[in-house]
Amino acid sequence: MSSLFSFEASAGAMGPHTNWQKTKIQNIGTGDAPRTVYIDNQAVETVFKFTYLGSDINSEGYSYTEIHRRLGIAGSIMAQLDNVWR
C-alpha cells in the first residue's frame, strides 16, 4: 500500500492525479487475494480477472482462456479466407 501512496505523490508532483475509483488491484500467481485498500476514503477495487488492451489477465497466472479466445478468432479468420485460397 505504501507504493500506492508513493505513486500518487510522485505523479501529483508533475500534475496528474490517480482516479482511485477506476484503479483496480490484482494478485497474479500464488498468494491470497489482496485485501481492500482505502486511499483518501475511497476503496480501491480488488479483482480476479482484468481486461487490459483486449487481453484477459486472471489471478491464477494462466492464460488458457486467452489462448482459446485467440485461437477461436484466428480460426474464424482462416475460415473466411478459405474461398481466397481455393
Backbone hydrogen bonds, N-H to C=O, Kabsch-Sander energy under -0.5 kcal/mol:
donor,donor_aa,acceptor,acceptor_aa,energy
4,L,1,M,-0.6
5,F,1,M,-1.6
6,S,2,S,-2.4
7,F,3,S,-2.5
8,E,4,L,-2.4
9,A,5,F,-2.4
10,S,6,S,-2.5
11,A,7,F,-2.7
12,G,8,E,-2.5
13,A,9,A,-1.4
14,M,10,S,-0.6
14,M,11,A,-1.1
15,G,11,A,-0.7
15,G,12,G,-0.5
20,W,18,T,-1.0
22,K,19,N,-1.1
23,T,19,N,-0.9
25,I,45,E,-2.9
28,I,26,Q,-0.6
29,G,27,N,-0.5
29,G,59,S,-2.2
37,V,44,V,-0.9
39,I,37,V,-0.5
39,I,42,Q,-2.7
42,Q,39,I,-1.5
44,V,37,V,-3.4
45,E,23,T,-0.9
45,E,43,A,-0.6
47,V,25,I,-2.4
50,F,57,I,-2.6
52,Y,50,F,-0.6
52,Y,55,S,-2.8
55,S,52,Y,-1.9
57,I,50,F,-3.2
59,S,48,F,-1.9
61,G,58,N,-1.2
67,I,63,S,-2.8
68,H,64,Y,-2.5
69,R,65,T,-2.1
70,R,66,E,-2.3
71,L,67,I,-2.4
72,G,68,H,-2.1
73,I,69,R,-2.0
74,A,70,R,-2.6
75,G,71,L,-2.6
76,S,72,G,-2.1
77,I,73,I,-1.9
78,M,74,A,-2.5
79,A,75,G,-2.0
80,Q,76,S,-1.6
81,L,77,I,-1.4
82,D,79,A,-0.9
85,W,81,L,-1.8
86,R,82,D,-1.1
